[in-house]
């Protein structure tokens, strides 16, 4: 799907060296996801609340401290820590702003829960660098103005290099109060945006599954080749969804089972009995039972 036209969105490439200049001026922040980078919470604790805060508040801040997104003021030492520790992990994005930590925190919290076209509410990990660019490319100019708010630019770190892709608008980036009045309604994700995000999410998941399977089963994967391996993964994930399996870990385990036991393993009556056992309401729990049983079988076959 081609992205919608957003003439207000601009891109340019910057560098780690230029980031150091912003960090010394106090204009550089980062949104980092502890779920993807376990080293983040310890760094947040080290920095203290004047330089690092969770986007979660109340009970969620305490209960999910090891999984939360955190907003950090990035000084030069923190930037070097990021370069050494999380630069190559897709765990967050950089923020360029002259606003303070609490202003930015208030602004970013408003986008954590969004409403989908079917009215379902969704936790939005917009700070995932694999999603942010696609989302912004599919925003209307008025949506960009609100989403950027006090942000002058977002920065996406390029793994394996010192390059940073900057995403900014033609506006200057003002404070939240200057940009728009307070809006209490849940932020909306339109159908076109949802479809674009879903497409890039599935592509990223497929890429990671390919890497994992190639690492674990190099010879069968080499025999299949990249094209057939990807087709195999698509078939397996499509089958998995018919059993109400949607979590990433479940999808991978289903792909692995099909890889080990064959394309039609789920047609076996014993497998069907487990996957469709209504006495176990959670589909993930059913798959876990099947995965545990298959692990004891010590059977591995080429995909067929």
Buried (B, 14 or more C-beta within 10 A) or exposed (E): EEBEEBEBBEEEEBEBEEBBEBBEEEBBBBBBBBBBBEBBBEBBEEBEEEBBBBBBEEEBEEEBBEBBBBBBBBBBEBBBBBBEBBBEBBBBBBBBBBBBBEBBBBBBBBBBEBBBEEEEEBEBBBBBBBBBBBBBBBBBBEBBBBBBBBBBBBBBBBEEEBEBBBBBBEBEBBBBEEBEEEEEEBBEBBEBBBEBBEEBBEEBBBEEBBEEBBEEBEEBBEEBEEEEBBEBBBBBBEBBEEBEBEEEEBBBBBBBBBBBBBBEBBEEEEBEEBBEBEEBEEBBEBBBEBBEEBEEEEEEEEBE
